[in-house]
């Protein structure tokens, strides 16, 4: 069952179909995404962890990654989360900013890519959506499974996300 969700999206409207399905869940979101969600759902927790450097990086923090990477089958992982006073994320929704060829490498989305990669690494425990198509699939999965995701779904999403990140890295390499 999906209970704890991290959302960080560049295009806020892509989450509109998801929000009614998760409005009773605990949602953490980056600042701009949290403001958007708050217009539709009363309860959202803004995440401003890590460091910013003028907007260059906002989402790299020990807490966020511990919550994404925690393997629920590893007692030491769960003890660490308890020590931090947090629960693991069940769902990560990250839609990256598009790289701008004229403002590159400054337009690279470093934190978002790292969040996606962390969710890929822990697909056995964490569902992932990373673009409009994967969000559509997620919405269907949550509806079909009464707010839960299956291991098969999580693995398929992780595979698609890995290909997406690889293609994104190729685009960025060509921009350099």
Secondary structure as a PSIPRED ss2 file (coil, helix, strand):
# PSIPRED VFORMAT (PSIPRED V4.0)

   1 X C   1.000  0.000  0.000
   2 X C   1.000  0.000  0.000
   3 X C   1.000  0.000  0.000
   4 X E   0.000  0.000  1.000
   5 X E   0.000  0.000  1.000
   6 X E   0.000  0.000  1.000
   7 X E   0.000  0.000  1.000
   8 X E   0.000  0.000  1.000
   9 X E   0.000  0.000  1.000
  10 X C   1.000  0.000  0.000
  11 X C   1.000  0.000  0.000
  12 X H   0.000  1.000  0.000
  13 X H   0.000  1.000  0.000
  14 X H   0.000  1.000  0.000
  15 X H   0.000  1.000  0.000
  16 X H   0.000  1.000  0.000
  17 X H   0.000  1.000  0.000
  18 X H   0.000  1.000  0.000
  19 X H   0.000  1.000  0.000
  20 X H   0.000  1.000  0.000
  21 X H   0.000  1.000  0.000
  22 X H   0.000  1.000  0.000
  23 X C   1.000  0.000  0.000
  24 X C   1.000  0.000  0.000
  25 X C   1.000  0.000  0.000
  26 X E   0.000  0.000  1.000
  27 X E   0.000  0.000  1.000
  28 X E   0.000  0.000  1.000
  29 X E   0.000  0.000  1.000
  30 X E   0.000  0.000  1.000
  31 X H   0.000  1.000  0.000
  32 X H   0.000  1.000  0.000
  33 X H   0.000  1.000  0.000
  34 X H   0.000  1.000  0.000
  35 X H   0.000  1.000  0.000
  36 X H   0.000  1.000  0.000
  37 X H   0.000  1.000  0.000
  38 X H   0.000  1.000  0.000
  39 X C   1.000  0.000  0.000
  40 X C   1.000  0.000  0.000
  41 X C   1.000  0.000  0.000
  42 X C   1.000  0.000  0.000
  43 X C   1.000  0.000  0.000
  44 X C   1.000  0.000  0.000
  45 X E   0.000  0.000  1.000
  46 X E   0.000  0.000  1.000
  47 X E   0.000  0.000  1.000
  48 X C   1.000  0.000  0.000
  49 X C   1.000  0.000  0.000
  50 X C   1.000  0.000  0.000
  51 X C   1.000  0.000  0.000
  52 X C   1.000  0.000  0.000
  53 X C   1.000  0.000  0.000
  54 X C   1.000  0.000  0.000
  55 X C   1.000  0.000  0.000
  56 X C   1.000  0.000  0.000
  57 X C   1.000  0.000  0.000
  58 X C   1.000  0.000  0.000
  59 X C   1.000  0.000  0.000
  60 X C   1.000  0.000  0.000
  61 X C   1.000  0.000  0.000
  62 X H   0.000  1.000  0.000
  63 X H   0.000  1.000  0.000
  64 X H   0.000  1.000  0.000
  65 X H   0.000  1.000  0.000
  66 X H   0.000  1.000  0.000
  67 X H   0.000  1.000  0.000
  68 X H   0.000  1.000  0.000
  69 X H   0.000  1.000  0.000
  70 X C   1.000  0.000  0.000
  71 X C   1.000  0.000  0.000
  72 X C   1.000  0.000  0.000
  73 X C   1.000  0.000  0.000
  74 X C   1.000  0.000  0.000
  75 X H   0.000  1.000  0.000
  76 X H   0.000  1.000  0.000
  77 X H   0.000  1.000  0.000
  78 X H   0.000  1.000  0.000
  79 X H   0.000  1.000  0.000
  80 X H   0.000  1.000  0.000
  81 X H   0.000  1.000  0.000
  82 X H   0.000  1.000  0.000
  83 X H   0.000  1.000  0.000
  84 X H   0.000  1.000  0.000
  85 X C   1.000  0.000  0.000
  86 X C   1.000  0.000  0.000
  87 X C   1.000  0.000  0.000
  88 X C   1.000  0.000  0.000
  89 X C   1.000  0.000  0.000
  90 X C   1.000  0.000  0.000
  91 X E   0.000  0.000  1.000
  92 X E   0.000  0.000  1.000
  93 X E   0.000  0.000  1.000
  94 X E   0.000  0.000  1.000
  95 X E   0.000  0.000  1.000
  96 X C   1.000  0.000  0.000
  97 X C   1.000  0.000  0.000
  98 X C   1.000  0.000  0.000
  99 X C   1.000  0.000  0.000
 100 X C   1.000  0.000  0.000
 101 X H   0.000  1.000  0.000
 102 X H   0.000  1.000  0.000
 103 X H   0.000  1.000  0.000
 104 X C   1.000  0.000  0.000
 105 X C   1.000  0.000  0.000
 106 X C   1.000  0.000  0.000
 107 X C   1.000  0.000  0.000
 108 X C   1.000  0.000  0.000
 109 X C   1.000  0.000  0.000
 110 X H   0.000  1.000  0.000
 111 X H   0.000  1.000  0.000
 112 X H   0.000  1.000  0.000
 113 X H   0.000  1.000  0.000
 114 X H   0.000  1.000  0.000
 115 X H   0.000  1.000  0.000
 116 X H   0.000  1.000  0.000
 117 X H   0.000  1.000  0.000
 118 X H   0.000  1.000  0.000
 119 X H   0.000  1.000  0.000
 120 X H   0.000  1.000  0.000
 121 X H   0.000  1.000  0.000
 122 X C   1.000  0.000  0.000
 123 X C   1.000  0.000  0.000
 124 X C   1.000  0.000  0.000
 125 X C   1.000  0.000  0.000
 126 X C   1.000  0.000  0.000
 127 X E   0.000  0.000  1.000
 128 X E   0.000  0.000  1.000
 129 X E   0.000  0.000  1.000
 130 X C   1.000  0.000  0.000
 131 X C   1.000  0.000  0.000
 132 X H   0.000  1.000  0.000
 133 X H   0.000  1.000  0.000
 134 X H   0.000  1.000  0.000
 135 X H   0.000  1.000  0.000
 136 X H   0.000  1.000  0.000
 137 X H   0.000  1.000  0.000
 138 X H   0.000  1.000  0.000
 139 X H   0.000  1.000  0.000
 140 X H   0.000  1.000  0.000
 141 X H   0.000  1.000  0.000
 142 X H   0.000  1.000  0.000
 143 X H   0.000  1.000  0.000
 144 X H   0.000  1.000  0.000
 145 X C   1.000  0.000  0.000
 146 X C   1.000  0.000  0.000
 147 X C   1.000  0.000  0.000
 148 X C   1.000  0.000  0.000
 149 X C   1.000  0.000  0.000
 150 X C   1.000  0.000  0.000
 151 X H   0.000  1.000  0.000
 152 X H   0.000  1.000  0.000
 153 X H   0.000  1.000  0.000
 154 X H   0.000  1.000  0.000
 155 X H   0.000  1.000  0.000
 156 X H   0.000  1.000  0.000
 157 X H   0.000  1.000  0.000
 158 X H   0.000  1.000  0.000
 159 X H   0.000  1.000  0.000
 160 X H   0.000  1.000  0.000
 161 X H   0.000  1.000  0.000
 162 X H   0.000  1.000  0.000
 163 X H   0.000  1.000  0.000
 164 X H   0.000  1.000  0.000
 165 X H   0.000  1.000  0.000
 166 X H   0.000  1.000  0.000
 167 X H   0.000  1.000  0.000
 168 X H   0.000  1.000  0.000
 169 X H   0.000  1.000  0.000
 170 X H   0.000  1.000  0.000
 171 X H   0.000  1.000  0.000
 172 X H   0.000  1.000  0.000
 173 X H   0.000  1.000  0.000
 174 X H   0.000  1.000  0.000
 175 X H   0.000  1.000  0.000
 176 X C   1.000  0.000  0.000
